[in-house]
Amino acid sequence: MTWPEGPVRGAPGPSDAPVRAGAELSEVPAGADRELRRRYTTANLGVFTHGEASRFVPRGDGDPQKDIVLAWELLYRLEPELYDRLARAERLHPEVVGWLPREVDQIAEVGAGTGRLTMELIGRGQRVVAVEPALPLRRILRRKLAAAGHGDRVRVIHGFFDQLPLPGDFAGLVVACSAFTPSPGHGGEAGLAEMERVCRPGGHVVIIWPNHLDWLATRGYRYVSFPGPMCVEFGSHHEAVELARIFYPKAAGEVWRRGSRKVPFEVLGINPPRDLAYKVLPE
Ligand SMILES: C[S@@+](CC[C@H](N)C(=O)[O-])C[C@H]1O[C@@H](n2cnc3c(N)ncnc32)[C@H](O)[C@@H]1O
């Protein structure tokens, strides 16, 4: 998925340049998120812990039927397996993972979710700490790590961008995938400052599948994008149709007609996870 309140970007082609002004190209089509918004109501907001509510509904008056970001947060807590099925299908461009620094001693990932990126980080660092606020997602991630025999290589802990439970200069790579936004509840100034605090001098802070490129550019982040066709790879055509009806309702008919479990990202109307923004901290 991409952050639905944010821009959908086209594929800018290969580049390694300062994050560009004006890189946000178009808006999410109207109504693209309506099915997800319909799933939850204000009655579901009680699922949030105090720390979650203070970030996601700071004034206490949120409505997931109007606020798609809130609906995503409820999805993680109320239907985490459904979210995991989507994340499994939306695989990262292999060169995004390939670009990340190798042989790092400590890696910290923030907003790890059910581990789309975490599982890829295991081979790149001696140790990985995965920070994730939503308990149901942490449970799924721990289960996956145990099943893959990596339970001892990744520490899965609770935390938020703006209050990382990690010491300063802790990691050579601090990374977030499809999780950081400039809004205070999902990162913001405080969250970026925390990621940079936890990163040691000479280390990398990396935002994968970024939105709000201008915002990151003005904070010294450079941009890289990798070319090539990309598909969302559902488990079956049946699953493609089922998940498209929920997450990409405008494309559901076309997904059904194509008869394939693989659906190009452009058919679904979202930008593929082919890019990242990064900063190398001064030594
Ligand atoms: C779209 S999911 C991405 C999960 C995972 N990184 C991936 O790529 O599959 C967004 C994640 O950000 C987490 N998140 C939301 N707000 C957060 C915050 N303030 N601090 C840390 N993580 C947060 C959510 O719980 C969720 O796991």
The ligand as a Tripos MOL2 file, in Angstrom:
@<TRIPOS>MOLECULE
LIG
   27    29     1     0     0
SMALL
NO_CHARGES

@<TRIPOS>ATOM
      1 C1          1.8000    0.5110    5.9500 C.3       1 LIG1
      2 S1          2.4070   -0.1830    7.3930 S.3       1 LIG1
      3 C2          4.0180   -0.6800    6.8590 C.3       1 LIG1
      4 C3          4.5820   -1.8050    7.6590 C.3       1 LIG1
      5 C4          5.9050   -2.3630    7.1600 C.3       1 LIG1
      6 N1          6.9710   -1.4100    7.3270 N.3       1 LIG1
      7 C5          5.7810   -2.7750    5.7150 C.2       1 LIG1
      8 O1          6.4340   -2.1900    4.8620 O.co2     1 LIG1
      9 O2          5.0420   -3.7000    5.4590 O.co2     1 LIG1
     10 C6          2.7070    1.2280    8.4180 C.3       1 LIG1
     11 C7          3.3110    0.8300    9.7420 C.3       1 LIG1
     12 O3          3.6720    1.9930   10.4820 O.3       1 LIG1
     13 C8          3.3300    1.7850   11.8350 C.3       1 LIG1
     14 N2          3.1790    3.0760   12.4940 N.ar      1 LIG1
     15 C9          2.1350    3.9240   12.4270 C.ar      1 LIG1
     16 N3          2.3450    4.9930   13.2070 N.ar      1 LIG1
     17 C10         3.5490    4.8290   13.7700 C.ar      1 LIG1
     18 C11         4.3280    5.5980   14.7010 C.ar      1 LIG1
     19 N4          3.9010    6.7640   15.1660 N.pl3     1 LIG1
     20 N5          5.5280    5.1200   15.0670 N.ar      1 LIG1
     21 C12         5.9900    3.9480   14.5660 C.ar      1 LIG1
     22 N6          5.2960    3.1740   13.7010 N.ar      1 LIG1
     23 C13         4.0960    3.6130   13.3160 C.ar      1 LIG1
     24 C14         2.0470    0.9930   11.7620 C.3       1 LIG1
     25 O4          1.7480    0.3570   12.9740 O.3       1 LIG1
     26 C15         2.3650    0.0400   10.6170 C.3       1 LIG1
     27 O5          3.0320   -1.0950   11.0510 O.3       1 LIG1
@<TRIPOS>BOND
     1     1     2 1
     2     2     3 1
     3     2    10 1
     4     3     4 1
     5     4     5 1
     6     5     6 1
     7     5     7 1
     8     7     8 2
     9     7     9 1
    10    10    11 1
    11    11    12 1
    12    11    26 1
    13    12    13 1
    14    13    14 1
    15    13    24 1
    16    14    15 ar
    17    14    23 ar
    18    15    16 ar
    19    16    17 ar
    20    17    18 ar
    21    17    23 ar
    22    18    19 1
    23    18    20 ar
    24    20    21 ar
    25    21    22 ar
    26    22    23 ar
    27    24    25 1
    28    24    26 1
    29    26    27 1
@<TRIPOS>SUBSTRUCTURE
     1 LIG1         1 GROUP 0 **** ****
